[in-house]
Amino acid sequence: MFTGFTRAVTAIVAGSMLMLSGATMATADAASQARHAAAKVQMKHDQLQRALEAEDFRTISVRLDQLRPILDSIAGQSGFDSSMDELREARLASAELDAKIEQAELAMLSNPIEMIMGLVQSLLKTLLGLVTSLLGGGLPLPVGVSRT
């Protein structure tokens, strides 16, 4: 009787250990996905920032086109529930910026960068917020960038 009880306890403990190790692996995988997604968004943020500083209208448009699939892939992944508000805001800002870029192109302005500068800066802040959210709030901001 004692042997049967010992086997049952051993089986429960072994099963619990397997479940815990699986949960740990899942948590590590989710953290890895979050870091990977944050790195992609950070890279696009930096590229957009450089294009804005150079007042390169075409590059801003290209980087925006490259950003959209990254945001869509993040939206398609589970486990980023805490980042959904920032993600939604980034997607809205990128859509608004895309529409403004189309207007600037159609209007053939002499300096279209002026027309989109505020929107690009707003998108950059939103992307930093998304990166921070994906990483759990532990991202140091570049020098000269405020959280507001």
mmCIF file of the C-alpha atoms, coordinates in Angstrom:
data_MODEL
# 
_entry.id   MODEL 
# 
loop_
_atom_site.group_PDB 
_atom_site.id 
_atom_site.type_symbol 
_atom_site.label_atom_id 
_atom_site.label_alt_id 
_atom_site.label_comp_id 
_atom_site.label_asym_id 
_atom_site.label_entity_id 
_atom_site.label_seq_id 
_atom_site.pdbx_PDB_ins_code 
_atom_site.Cartn_x 
_atom_site.Cartn_y 
_atom_site.Cartn_z 
_atom_site.occupancy 
_atom_site.B_iso_or_equiv 
_atom_site.pdbx_formal_charge 
_atom_site.auth_seq_id 
_atom_site.auth_comp_id 
_atom_site.auth_asym_id 
_atom_site.auth_atom_id 
_atom_site.pdbx_PDB_model_num 
ATOM 1   C CA . MET A 1 1   ? 0.000  0.000  0.000   1.00 0.00 ? 1   MET A CA 1 
ATOM 2   C CA . PHE A 1 2   ? 2.807  2.386  0.888   1.00 0.00 ? 2   PHE A CA 1 
ATOM 3   C CA . THR A 1 3   ? 4.517  1.566  -2.430  1.00 0.00 ? 3   THR A CA 1 
ATOM 4   C CA . GLY A 1 4   ? 1.380  2.483  -4.381  1.00 0.00 ? 4   GLY A CA 1 
ATOM 5   C CA . PHE A 1 5   ? 1.110  5.772  -2.507  1.00 0.00 ? 5   PHE A CA 1 
ATOM 6   C CA . THR A 1 6   ? 4.779  6.542  -3.174  1.00 0.00 ? 6   THR A CA 1 
ATOM 7   C CA . ARG A 1 7   ? 4.338  5.831  -6.883  1.00 0.00 ? 7   ARG A CA 1 
ATOM 8   C CA . ALA A 1 8   ? 1.291  8.091  -7.044  1.00 0.00 ? 8   ALA A CA 1 
ATOM 9   C CA . VAL A 1 9   ? 3.119  10.941 -5.302  1.00 0.00 ? 9   VAL A CA 1 
ATOM 10  C CA . THR A 1 10  ? 6.152  10.434 -7.545  1.00 0.00 ? 10  THR A CA 1 
ATOM 11  C CA . ALA A 1 11  ? 3.954  10.532 -10.651 1.00 0.00 ? 11  ALA A CA 1 
ATOM 12  C CA . ILE A 1 12  ? 2.247  13.736 -9.486  1.00 0.00 ? 12  ILE A CA 1 
ATOM 13  C CA . VAL A 1 13  ? 5.558  15.404 -8.675  1.00 0.00 ? 13  VAL A CA 1 
ATOM 14  C CA . ALA A 1 14  ? 7.076  14.340 -12.007 1.00 0.00 ? 14  ALA A CA 1 
ATOM 15  C CA . GLY A 1 15  ? 4.026  15.602 -13.900 1.00 0.00 ? 15  GLY A CA 1 
ATOM 16  C CA . SER A 1 16  ? 4.136  18.902 -12.040 1.00 0.00 ? 16  SER A CA 1 
ATOM 17  C CA . MET A 1 17  ? 7.814  19.312 -12.853 1.00 0.00 ? 17  MET A CA 1 
ATOM 18  C CA . LEU A 1 18  ? 7.155  18.701 -16.531 1.00 0.00 ? 18  LEU A CA 1 
ATOM 19  C CA . MET A 1 19  ? 4.314  21.216 -16.535 1.00 0.00 ? 19  MET A CA 1 
ATOM 20  C CA . LEU A 1 20  ? 6.440  23.830 -14.764 1.00 0.00 ? 20  LEU A CA 1 
ATOM 21  C CA . SER A 1 21  ? 9.361  23.335 -17.118 1.00 0.00 ? 21  SER A CA 1 
ATOM 22  C CA . GLY A 1 22  ? 6.981  23.671 -20.080 1.00 0.00 ? 22  GLY A CA 1 
ATOM 23  C CA . ALA A 1 23  ? 5.543  26.868 -18.633 1.00 0.00 ? 23  ALA A CA 1 
ATOM 24  C CA . THR A 1 24  ? 9.038  28.238 -18.089 1.00 0.00 ? 24  THR A CA 1 
ATOM 25  C CA . MET A 1 25  ? 9.954  27.449 -21.683 1.00 0.00 ? 25  MET A CA 1 
ATOM 26  C CA . ALA A 1 26  ? 6.744  29.113 -22.912 1.00 0.00 ? 26  ALA A CA 1 
ATOM 27  C CA . THR A 1 27  ? 7.492  32.206 -20.824 1.00 0.00 ? 27  THR A CA 1 
ATOM 28  C CA . ALA A 1 28  ? 11.059 32.340 -22.140 1.00 0.00 ? 28  ALA A CA 1 
ATOM 29  C CA . ASP A 1 29  ? 9.756  31.962 -25.694 1.00 0.00 ? 29  ASP A CA 1 
ATOM 30  C CA . ALA A 1 30  ? 7.224  34.778 -25.181 1.00 0.00 ? 30  ALA A CA 1 
ATOM 31  C CA . ALA A 1 31  ? 9.959  37.022 -23.770 1.00 0.00 ? 31  ALA A CA 1 
ATOM 32  C CA . SER A 1 32  ? 12.168 36.182 -26.735 1.00 0.00 ? 32  SER A CA 1 
ATOM 33  C CA . GLN A 1 33  ? 9.347  37.025 -29.161 1.00 0.00 ? 33  GLN A CA 1 
ATOM 34  C CA . ALA A 1 34  ? 8.742  40.319 -27.365 1.00 0.00 ? 34  ALA A CA 1 
ATOM 35  C CA . ARG A 1 35  ? 12.442 41.248 -27.540 1.00 0.00 ? 35  ARG A CA 1 
ATOM 36  C CA . HIS A 1 36  ? 12.561 40.318 -31.237 1.00 0.00 ? 36  HIS A CA 1 
ATOM 37  C CA . ALA A 1 37  ? 9.432  42.357 -32.027 1.00 0.00 ? 37  ALA A CA 1 
ATOM 38  C CA . ALA A 1 38  ? 10.742 45.301 -29.997 1.00 0.00 ? 38  ALA A CA 1 
ATOM 39  C CA . ALA A 1 39  ? 14.075 45.173 -31.841 1.00 0.00 ? 39  ALA A CA 1 
ATOM 40  C CA . LYS A 1 40  ? 12.312 45.289 -35.219 1.00 0.00 ? 40  LYS A CA 1 
ATOM 41  C CA . VAL A 1 41  ? 10.142 48.225 -34.170 1.00 0.00 ? 41  VAL A CA 1 
ATOM 42  C CA . GLN A 1 42  ? 13.152 50.027 -32.669 1.00 0.00 ? 42  GLN A CA 1 
ATOM 43  C CA . MET A 1 43  ? 15.099 49.553 -35.919 1.00 0.00 ? 43  MET A CA 1 
ATOM 44  C CA . LYS A 1 44  ? 12.252 51.044 -37.994 1.00 0.00 ? 44  LYS A CA 1 
ATOM 45  C CA . HIS A 1 45  ? 11.894 53.865 -35.475 1.00 0.00 ? 45  HIS A CA 1 
ATOM 46  C CA . ASP A 1 46  ? 15.576 54.714 -35.839 1.00 0.00 ? 46  ASP A CA 1 
ATOM 47  C CA . GLN A 1 47  ? 15.400 54.554 -39.642 1.00 0.00 ? 47  GLN A CA 1 
ATOM 48  C CA . LEU A 1 48  ? 12.353 56.838 -39.672 1.00 0.00 ? 48  LEU A CA 1 
ATOM 49  C CA . GLN A 1 49  ? 14.110 59.217 -37.282 1.00 0.00 ? 49  GLN A CA 1 
ATOM 50  C CA . ARG A 1 50  ? 17.167 59.439 -39.538 1.00 0.00 ? 50  ARG A CA 1 
ATOM 51  C CA . ALA A 1 51  ? 14.975 60.004 -42.616 1.00 0.00 ? 51  ALA A CA 1 
ATOM 52  C CA . LEU A 1 52  ? 13.089 62.774 -40.822 1.00 0.00 ? 52  LEU A CA 1 
ATOM 53  C CA . GLU A 1 53  ? 16.322 64.438 -39.696 1.00 0.00 ? 53  GLU A CA 1 
ATOM 54  C CA . ALA A 1 54  ? 17.597 64.272 -43.290 1.00 0.00 ? 54  ALA A CA 1 
ATOM 55  C CA . GLU A 1 55  ? 14.204 65.561 -44.488 1.00 0.00 ? 55  GLU A CA 1 
ATOM 56  C CA . ASP A 1 56  ? 14.154 62.664 -46.942 1.00 0.00 ? 56  ASP A CA 1 
ATOM 57  C CA . PHE A 1 57  ? 10.506 62.403 -47.955 1.00 0.00 ? 57  PHE A CA 1 
ATOM 58  C CA . ARG A 1 58  ? 10.956 59.297 -50.143 1.00 0.00 ? 58  ARG A CA 1 
ATOM 59  C CA . THR A 1 59  ? 12.775 57.334 -47.439 1.00 0.00 ? 59  THR A CA 1 
ATOM 60  C CA . ILE A 1 60  ? 10.084 58.202 -44.908 1.00 0.00 ? 60  ILE A CA 1 
ATOM 61  C CA . SER A 1 61  ? 7.510  56.762 -47.308 1.00 0.00 ? 61  SER A CA 1 
ATOM 62  C CA . VAL A 1 62  ? 9.567  53.598 -47.892 1.00 0.00 ? 62  VAL A CA 1 
ATOM 63  C CA . ARG A 1 63  ? 10.216 53.063 -44.158 1.00 0.00 ? 63  ARG A CA 1 
ATOM 64  C CA . LEU A 1 64  ? 6.525  53.528 -43.424 1.00 0.00 ? 64  LEU A CA 1 
ATOM 65  C CA . ASP A 1 65  ? 5.707  50.825 -45.990 1.00 0.00 ? 65  ASP A CA 1 
ATOM 66  C CA . GLN A 1 66  ? 8.255  48.534 -44.307 1.00 0.00 ? 66  GLN A CA 1 
ATOM 67  C CA . LEU A 1 67  ? 6.841  49.269 -40.840 1.00 0.00 ? 67  LEU A CA 1 
ATOM 68  C CA . ARG A 1 68  ? 3.261  48.246 -41.597 1.00 0.00 ? 68  ARG A CA 1 
ATOM 69  C CA . PRO A 1 69  ? 3.921  44.462 -41.985 1.00 0.00 ? 69  PRO A CA 1 
ATOM 70  C CA . ILE A 1 70  ? 5.915  44.481 -38.740 1.00 0.00 ? 70  ILE A CA 1 
ATOM 71  C CA . LEU A 1 71  ? 3.000  46.033 -36.865 1.00 0.00 ? 71  LEU A CA 1 
ATOM 72  C CA . ASP A 1 72  ? 0.625  43.535 -38.501 1.00 0.00 ? 72  ASP A CA 1 
ATOM 73  C CA . SER A 1 73  ? 2.805  40.598 -37.449 1.00 0.00 ? 73  SER A CA 1 
ATOM 74  C CA . ILE A 1 74  ? 2.888  41.843 -33.853 1.00 0.00 ? 74  ILE A CA 1 
ATOM 75  C CA . ALA A 1 75  ? -0.896 42.164 -33.903 1.00 0.00 ? 75  ALA A CA 1 
ATOM 76  C CA . GLY A 1 76  ? -1.122 38.561 -35.124 1.00 0.00 ? 76  GLY A CA 1 
ATOM 77  C CA . GLN A 1 77  ? 0.949  37.155 -32.252 1.00 0.00 ? 77  GLN A CA 1 
ATOM 78  C CA . SER A 1 78  ? -0.553 36.168 -28.959 1.00 0.00 ? 78  SER A CA 1 
ATOM 79  C CA . GLY A 1 79  ? 0.955  37.262 -25.668 1.00 0.00 ? 79  GLY A CA 1 
ATOM 80  C CA . PHE A 1 80  ? 1.257  40.951 -26.459 1.00 0.00 ? 80  PHE A CA 1 
ATOM 81  C CA . ASP A 1 81  ? -1.996 41.970 -24.770 1.00 0.00 ? 81  ASP A CA 1 
ATOM 82  C CA . SER A 1 82  ? -0.312 44.694 -22.722 1.00 0.00 ? 82  SER A CA 1 
ATOM 83  C CA . SER A 1 83  ? 0.996  46.289 -25.935 1.00 0.00 ? 83  SER A CA 1 
ATOM 84  C CA . MET A 1 84  ? -2.281 46.355 -27.851 1.00 0.00 ? 84  MET A CA 1 
ATOM 85  C CA . ASP A 1 85  ? -3.112 49.998 -27.048 1.00 0.00 ? 85  ASP A CA 1 
ATOM 86  C CA . GLU A 1 86  ? 0.273  51.205 -28.291 1.00 0.00 ? 86  GLU A CA 1 
ATOM 87  C CA . LEU A 1 87  ? 0.058  48.901 -31.288 1.00 0.00 ? 87  LEU A CA 1 
ATOM 88  C CA . ARG A 1 88  ? -3.396 50.191 -32.209 1.00 0.00 ? 88  ARG A CA 1 
ATOM 89  C CA . GLU A 1 89  ? -2.159 53.773 -31.842 1.00 0.00 ? 89  GLU A CA 1 
ATOM 90  C CA . ALA A 1 90  ? 0.904  53.050 -34.013 1.00 0.00 ? 90  ALA A CA 1 
ATOM 91  C CA . ARG A 1 91  ? -1.246 51.473 -36.717 1.00 0.00 ? 91  ARG A CA 1 
ATOM 92  C CA . LEU A 1 92  ? -3.625 54.463 -36.709 1.00 0.00 ? 92  LEU A CA 1 
ATOM 93  C CA . ALA A 1 93  ? -0.733 56.930 -36.815 1.00 0.00 ? 93  ALA A CA 1 
ATOM 94  C CA . SER A 1 94  ? 0.905  55.072 -39.704 1.00 0.00 ? 94  SER A CA 1 
ATOM 95  C CA . ALA A 1 95  ? -2.384 55.018 -41.644 1.00 0.00 ? 95  ALA A CA 1 
ATOM 96  C CA . GLU A 1 96  ? -2.866 58.751 -41.024 1.00 0.00 ? 96  GLU A CA 1 
ATOM 97  C CA . LEU A 1 97  ? 0.703  59.444 -42.086 1.00 0.00 ? 97  LEU A CA 1 
ATOM 98  C CA . ASP A 1 98  ? 0.264  57.314 -45.206 1.00 0.00 ? 98  ASP A CA 1 
ATOM 99  C CA . ALA A 1 99  ? -2.827 59.335 -46.191 1.00 0.00 ? 99  ALA A CA 1 
ATOM 100 C CA . LYS A 1 100 ? -0.955 62.590 -45.581 1.00 0.00 ? 100 LYS A CA 1 
ATOM 101 C CA . ILE A 1 101 ? 1.968  61.359 -47.706 1.00 0.00 ? 101 ILE A CA 1 
ATOM 102 C CA . GLU A 1 102 ? -0.441 60.621 -50.549 1.00 0.00 ? 102 GLU A CA 1 
ATOM 103 C CA . GLN A 1 103 ? -1.872 64.162 -50.221 1.00 0.00 ? 103 GLN A CA 1 
ATOM 104 C CA . ALA A 1 104 ? 1.618  65.647 -50.252 1.00 0.00 ? 104 ALA A CA 1 
ATOM 105 C CA . GLU A 1 105 ? 2.555  63.653 -53.340 1.00 0.00 ? 105 GLU A CA 1 
ATOM 106 C CA . LEU A 1 106 ? -0.616 64.671 -55.167 1.00 0.00 ? 106 LEU A CA 1 
ATOM 107 C CA . ALA A 1 107 ? -0.170 68.312 -54.229 1.00 0.00 ? 107 ALA A CA 1 
ATOM 108 C CA . MET A 1 108 ? 3.454  68.173 -55.469 1.00 0.00 ? 108 MET A CA 1 
ATOM 109 C CA . LEU A 1 109 ? 4.556  70.521 -52.746 1.00 0.00 ? 109 LEU A CA 1 
ATOM 110 C CA . SER A 1 110 ? 7.991  72.082 -52.901 1.00 0.00 ? 110 SER A CA 1 
ATOM 111 C CA . ASN A 1 111 ? 8.689  70.847 -49.343 1.00 0.00 ? 111 ASN A CA 1 
ATOM 112 C CA . PRO A 1 112 ? 6.359  67.957 -48.460 1.00 0.00 ? 112 PRO A CA 1 
ATOM 113 C CA . ILE A 1 113 ? 8.333  67.191 -45.311 1.00 0.00 ? 113 ILE A CA 1 
ATOM 114 C CA . GLU A 1 114 ? 6.727  70.189 -43.581 1.00 0.00 ? 114 GLU A CA 1 
ATOM 115 C CA . MET A 1 115 ? 3.299  68.703 -44.207 1.00 0.00 ? 115 MET A CA 1 
ATOM 116 C CA . ILE A 1 116 ? 4.139  65.365 -42.569 1.00 0.00 ? 116 ILE A CA 1 
ATOM 117 C CA . MET A 1 117 ? 6.727  66.343 -39.934 1.00 0.00 ? 117 MET A CA 1 
ATOM 118 C CA . GLY A 1 118 ? 4.303  66.473 -36.987 1.00 0.00 ? 118 GLY A CA 1 
ATOM 119 C CA . LEU A 1 119 ? 2.762  63.145 -37.951 1.00 0.00 ? 119 LEU A CA 1 
ATOM 120 C CA . VAL A 1 120 ? 6.151  61.456 -38.270 1.00 0.00 ? 120 VAL A CA 1 
ATOM 121 C CA . GLN A 1 121 ? 7.193  62.784 -34.864 1.00 0.00 ? 121 GLN A CA 1 
ATOM 122 C CA . SER A 1 122 ? 3.926  61.517 -33.364 1.00 0.00 ? 122 SER A CA 1 
ATOM 123 C CA . LEU A 1 123 ? 4.497  58.094 -34.942 1.00 0.00 ? 123 LEU A CA 1 
ATOM 124 C CA . LEU A 1 124 ? 8.063  58.020 -33.587 1.00 0.00 ? 124 LEU A CA 1 
ATOM 125 C CA . LYS A 1 125 ? 6.812  58.664 -30.036 1.00 0.00 ? 125 LYS A CA 1 
ATOM 126 C CA . THR A 1 126 ? 4.172  55.974 -30.462 1.00 0.00 ? 126 THR A CA 1 
ATOM 127 C CA . LEU A 1 127 ? 6.757  53.467 -31.703 1.00 0.00 ? 127 LEU A CA 1 
ATOM 128 C CA . LEU A 1 128 ? 8.938  54.178 -28.660 1.00 0.00 ? 128 LEU A CA 1 
ATOM 129 C CA . GLY A 1 129 ? 5.894  53.554 -26.480 1.00 0.00 ? 129 GLY A CA 1 
ATOM 130 C CA . LEU A 1 130 ? 5.283  50.264 -28.277 1.00 0.00 ? 130 LEU A CA 1 
ATOM 131 C CA . VAL A 1 131 ? 8.892  49.154 -27.830 1.00 0.00 ? 131 VAL A CA 1 
ATOM 132 C CA . THR A 1 132 ? 8.730  50.060 -24.138 1.00 0.00 ? 132 THR A CA 1 
ATOM 133 C CA . SER A 1 133 ? 5.477  48.143 -23.749 1.00 0.00 ? 133 SER A CA 1 
ATOM 134 C CA . LEU A 1 134 ? 6.828  45.065 -25.543 1.00 0.00 ? 134 LEU A CA 1 
ATOM 135 C CA . LEU A 1 135 ? 9.854  45.030 -23.262 1.00 0.00 ? 135 LEU A CA 1 
ATOM 136 C CA . GLY A 1 136 ? 7.833  45.555 -20.121 1.00 0.00 ? 136 GLY A CA 1 
ATOM 137 C CA . GLY A 1 137 ? 8.724  49.204 -19.611 1.00 0.00 ? 137 GLY A CA 1 
ATOM 138 C CA . GLY A 1 138 ? 12.452 48.737 -19.088 1.00 0.00 ? 138 GLY A CA 1 
ATOM 139 C CA . LEU A 1 139 ? 13.771 50.483 -22.188 1.00 0.00 ? 139 LEU A CA 1 
ATOM 140 C CA . PRO A 1 140 ? 16.029 53.495 -21.698 1.00 0.00 ? 140 PRO A CA 1 
ATOM 141 C CA . LEU A 1 141 ? 15.154 56.291 -24.086 1.00 0.00 ? 141 LEU A CA 1 
ATOM 142 C CA . PRO A 1 142 ? 17.757 57.888 -26.345 1.00 0.00 ? 142 PRO A CA 1 
ATOM 143 C CA . VAL A 1 143 ? 19.253 61.144 -25.100 1.00 0.00 ? 143 VAL A CA 1 
ATOM 144 C CA . GLY A 1 144 ? 16.969 64.100 -25.782 1.00 0.00 ? 144 GLY A CA 1 
ATOM 145 C CA . VAL A 1 145 ? 13.754 62.080 -26.054 1.00 0.00 ? 145 VAL A CA 1 
ATOM 146 C CA . SER A 1 146 ? 11.059 62.636 -23.464 1.00 0.00 ? 146 SER A CA 1 
ATOM 147 C CA . ARG A 1 147 ? 8.311  60.178 -22.570 1.00 0.00 ? 147 ARG A CA 1 
ATOM 148 C CA . THR A 1 148 ? 5.602  62.844 -22.975 1.00 0.00 ? 148 THR A CA 1 
# 
